[in-house]
Amino acid sequence: MDFVCVSRVLFEKLNLNYEEGERWIVNLIRNSKLDAKIDSETGTVIMEPNQPNVYEQLIDHTKALQGRTYKLVGQLLEPAQAQPA
C-alpha cells in the first residue's frame, strides 16, 4: 500500500480533497518539527531518524559525567568520614 492510496483514504475520512490533505500533512510535519520531506512525484513522505545534535549529546554526556563524579567522590569520602579523627 503506497502513500497515495493511504492518503486518499485518510483524506476521505477527514473530508479533505487531495490538495487540502497534502497541506494538512505539510503543516503536521512543520508543527511537530519532524525531519521529513514530501516527494510529490512519487507521493511519499520521507522521514529521517531524529538524532540530537552534537551539542545536545555533549551536554547530556557532561551531565551524566557530573553525576557519576559526585557519586564517586561520595564513595571515596565515606571511609574517611567513618574513621575517628
C-alpha positions as CSV (number, residue, x, y, z in Angstrom):
1,M,0.0,0.0,0.0
2,D,1.6,3.3,-1.0
3,F,1.3,6.8,0.3
4,V,-1.2,7.9,-2.4
5,C,-3.6,5.1,-1.5
6,V,-3.3,5.6,2.2
7,S,-3.5,9.4,1.9
8,R,-6.7,9.2,-0.1
9,V,-8.4,7.0,2.5
10,L,-7.2,9.4,5.2
11,F,-8.3,12.5,3.3
12,E,-11.7,11.0,2.7
13,K,-12.1,10.3,6.5
14,L,-11.1,13.9,7.2
15,N,-13.3,15.3,4.4
16,L,-10.3,16.9,2.7
17,N,-9.5,16.9,-1.0
18,Y,-6.0,15.8,-2.1
19,E,-4.5,19.3,-2.1
20,E,-6.0,20.2,1.3
21,G,-4.8,16.9,2.7
22,E,-1.3,17.5,1.3
23,R,-1.3,20.9,3.0
24,W,-2.5,19.3,6.2
25,I,0.4,16.8,6.1
26,V,2.9,19.6,5.4
27,N,1.6,21.5,8.4
28,L,1.7,18.4,10.6
29,I,5.3,17.9,9.7
30,R,6.2,21.5,10.3
31,N,4.3,21.7,13.7
32,S,5.8,18.5,15.0
33,K,9.3,19.6,13.9
34,L,9.9,16.2,12.2
35,D,12.8,15.8,9.8
36,A,10.7,14.8,6.9
37,K,10.3,15.6,3.2
38,I,7.4,15.1,0.8
39,D,8.3,13.7,-2.6
40,S,5.3,14.8,-4.7
41,E,6.5,12.9,-7.8
42,T,6.1,9.5,-6.0
43,G,3.6,10.7,-3.4
44,T,5.7,9.6,-0.4
45,V,6.8,11.1,2.8
46,I,10.5,10.5,3.6
47,M,11.3,10.7,7.3
48,E,14.9,10.8,8.6
49,P,15.7,9.4,12.1
50,N,15.6,12.2,14.7
51,Q,19.1,12.4,16.2
52,P,20.1,15.0,18.7
53,N,22.8,17.4,17.5
54,V,26.4,17.2,18.7
55,Y,26.0,20.0,21.3
56,E,23.0,18.3,22.9
57,Q,24.9,15.0,23.1
58,L,27.8,16.8,24.7
59,I,25.6,18.4,27.3
60,D,23.9,15.0,28.1
61,H,27.3,13.3,28.5
62,T,28.6,16.1,30.7
63,K,25.5,15.9,32.9
64,A,26.0,12.1,33.3
65,L,29.7,12.6,34.0
66,Q,28.9,15.1,36.7
67,G,26.5,12.7,38.4
68,R,29.0,9.8,38.3
69,T,31.8,12.0,39.6
70,Y,29.6,13.2,42.5
71,K,28.8,9.5,43.4
72,L,32.5,8.5,43.1
73,V,33.6,11.3,45.4
74,G,30.9,10.4,47.9
75,Q,32.1,6.8,47.9
76,L,35.7,7.9,48.4
77,L,34.9,10.2,51.3
78,E,32.7,7.6,53.1
79,P,35.6,5.6,54.7
80,A,37.4,8.8,55.6
81,Q,34.4,10.2,57.4
82,A,33.7,6.8,59.2
83,Q,37.2,6.8,60.8
84,P,37.5,8.7,64.1
85,A,39.9,11.6,64.0
